[in-house]
Each structure stands twice: as structure tokens, then as C-alpha cells.
Amino acid sequence: MRRAILRAAATAASLLCGVAAAAAESRVALVIGQSAYRAVPALPNPVNDAKAVAALLGEAGFEVTEASDLGQTELRTKVGDFAATVAAKGPETVALVFYAGHGIQVDGENYLIPVDVDPKREADIPLQAVRLDDVLNTLSSVPSKSRIIMLDACRNNPFPSINKTTGQGLALVDTKSGAPGTLLSYSTSPGAEAEDGGGTNSPYTTALLKAGRENGLKIEDTLKRVRLAVHQATKGRQTPWESSSLVDDFQFFAASAAAPTDTPAPKPRTVEEWRSFLKGKPVDQANTLIVSDGSADAYEAFVGLYAEPPFAPEAKRWLDRHRRMKAWSRAVLVNTGTAYSAFLTEYPDSDLTVTARKLAERLRNRPDNAVVVPAALTAPVVAAAAPTCPCGPTAPLLQQKAEPKKSDVKKTKSRAERDDPPKRGGKVSRTRVYVEEEDDVVVVRRPPIYGAPPGPVIQFGGGFRGGYGGPYRGGGQTGPSRGRY
């Protein structure tokens, strides 16, 4: 009897602990499911996925806004209203966005697809869809504790008029180059396509619904379990991916007092450390370990140790795609003819070849010195990265070089400085732009604009890509005038 009473007390304490943890911070979520597409066949599962995830988040203490089958204007409005809600809740707010539906990349940009789009050419997508960078910038523009974006959106490109020329899946987005406190999760790795699933929910949502309900799991561990479950359920066809710059721990459901989770995260292993760790293990066990970890170093070590199908060929395909998408991300970020030509030299025959050729030709008459491009950024890939996630950006894929002194960092005037800048309200709206390299990331530096503090600036669209022009201080990833999150 006494043991039964103690067990009941422990259970009650665990529940109270979880509720108290959720109550200590504001939690708000926007959950969107896009199924009823008008110009292409409907997707069966996104609305179901959204309803199931909304229920999970409600149980986890989130104030949930749920929406489905949104057109472009409605989708933009929902994101704007959600950002206003986050701002009203205050800086201790965890903001989570879950999106299920179509998402595609065009010219290296990712777009969430409203149900009312009907593109006849690639150029229609920026006009009819919603750019992922704009969503990220909008959320970064308001103070919050953490921003978690989960995209079950890497399904196939359903538009016959453009699906032969755009790249597969979504392009890589590097959250570590943007505002800290962001986690971005894809239902599959960049450059790959996700499955809608044959059941009520997609493979990604099915795994999230299970792993998300486990008490005491940090979200990084939750997503490791999601990655492994989806990989196994799809027989290796789909492997979720995430990039994180979170600075605070987050759990959907807190652990009991008897099971604290404040243990430090394990230090990422190098390739050599992974080789030592994996050596001698059965191939299926080793494959499970690297998929769960999701780092390029783990995959590289595995490929070097094992040759047995189906795991080794599968791992090599993942590693090759990872390296290609990292190289593509660099080319898109630099956005010069030389950068795209370097990508084509490295990867002359891929699903991105048509896009790279088109962009190189578009920029053929633009001098590369319009932006300073460090030589390392166009160097061939020589090694895999050592990220904390499959496409993590923390370790360079570039040739090593001595760290330059401050006086050695190249700077040059941009077109914006050389030309007479337009004025707005009597004040210069485009100011001197310098581009320099910081930890293998191209960073755009501008002096203060309209009294804002100095630092990186976001530029929506601009350059040769169109979009929504004008400087925007969202605190996200910086890049040339084309506007990267």
C-alpha cells in the first residue's frame, strides 16, 4: 500500500513538474495544413497532420492557432498575425510554426506553396507563393526566447511546367548564420523529397507525434528519434534534417523531478573519432548510430568503413547530396557568375544544373567585384563538414587557410555605393555595403540605417532575383543584396 501511494505521489509530481515547466514560459504555435490545392492534385495528409500536431502542442502547453488550405494573402496574414502574437507575449516566448503541404525551391530560394497558386513559369512562384526567408525574418524581427519551424513540406514539385528545371526538395538554410535561438526542421534532407505517406499522417508527422510525447526529451533528442524512425519507416528513402542555433533548452513535455535532464550535450565527434567508435560494430547497428546522429562526419566515417548494401550505398548517396547542397548554398549566397560556374565545374550533372547555368548566364555581365568573394568560397569541396546535424554549417567544407588579420580583410565599394543612391524621406535608403568572410560565411555589413544599431542587415529580394525589395533588420542570416535569411 505504501509503495502504491509513493508511486501515485511520484506520478502526480511528474505531471505537476511538466505543467509548471510549460507555465514558466509563454508558448504559442501556428499550425498550417495545405491539402486542397486547386491547380494540382490535392494532398491527402497535410490537414490531418496539422490537426494531429495541433493536438500535441495543445497538450504541451502551447496556445495554438490552426489554419488550413490558405491562399497566398491568407498565409501572409496568418504569419503576420502570429508575429504580432509573439511580440505581445514578450521576449520569454517560445514560438513554433508547423507547416504541412507543398514547398519547393526556385533559384536557390525556398517557397511555401499556397493552395491558390497556378504557375506557368518559374518566375511566377515568387509572385504567387510565400518565401520561407520572409517567414523566418518576420519571426526574427520580434523578441522571443526560441523560434522553432517544422516543415513537412519537402514533397515533390507538383507543377508540370516547372518541375523539370527546379531543384528537388528544399534548399539548405543555415540557422547558425542568423539570429541565435532558431531551429529549422525539414521532413527530409535538403535536395531530397519527402513522402506524403500511405496512412492518415505523413511519416514525419507520425514519428513526431510519438517522439514528441516522451517526457524529458530535449528537442534535439526528439528530432534524433524522429529522424531514425522516418528513415526506418521509409527504408532509407527519407531522412529528416535540422539546423539549430538554439541557446535555450526546449522540451515538449518536461521530465519528472526524479529524472533531471540538465546533463551537458555530448561533444560532436570528428571523422577519426567516429571511425574508432564504429569500427567492429555490425553494419546495421553502425548505420542506426550515424542516422540518429545525422552529421556528415558520421556518414563519412561509415562510408569509409563499410561497403555492404543496402546501408553503404544509401549512406554514400546521403553524403554526396549533402556536399552538393552545401556547395549550392555557397553559390547562391555569393550570387555571382563565377560562383555558379564553380558549382557547375564541381557538379556538372545534377538536378541543379539547369538552374545554375541560368543564373550564371543571368549574371554574365555583372562584375564579380560588385561583391567581394573570398577565394575559399569558390574552392573545390575537399572534405565533409562536422556539423551537429546532417547539413549543419559549423565546420567548413573548404580548404583550410590562415586566419587573416583585420587589416587583411578585403573590402570594396558595392554598386549601391558607386551609383547615386535613391533617397527616401530625405535620408539615404541604401548605404555603403561591405562583404567580408567570417567563419566561412559571407557577411554583408552596413552602417546604421534610420538610427538602427550597426550590424548585419537583411535585404528582401533585390539584385537580379526580384522579390520584396528594401532593407529589413530581421536578425537572420545575412548575404548579398539578394536577401538570404
Buried (B, 14 or more C-beta within 10 A) or exposed (E): EEEEEEEEEEEEEBBEBBEEBBEEBBBBBBBBBBBBBEEBEEBBBBBBBBBBBBBBBBBBBBEBBBBBBBBBEBBBEBBEEBBEBBBEBEEEBBBBBBBBBBBBBBBBBBBBBBBBBEBEEBEBBBEBBBBBBBBBBBBBBBBBBBBBBBBBBBBBBBBEEBEEBBBBBBBBBBBBBBBBBBBBBBBBBBBBBBBBBEEEBBBBBBBBBBBBBBBBBBBBBBBBBBBBBBBBBBEBBBBBBBBBBBEEEBBBBBBBEEEEBEEEEEEBBBBEBBBEBBEEBEBEEBBBBBBBBBBBBBBBBBBEBBEEEEBBEBBBEBBBBBBBBBBBBBBBBBBBBBBBBBBBEBBEEBBBBEBBBBBBEBBEEBEBEBBBBBEBBBBEBEBBBBBBBBBBBBBBBBEEEEEEEEEEBBEBBBBBEEEEBEEEEEEBBBBBBBBBBEEBBBBBBBEEBEEEEEEBBBBBBBBEBBBBBBBBBBBBBBBBBBBBB
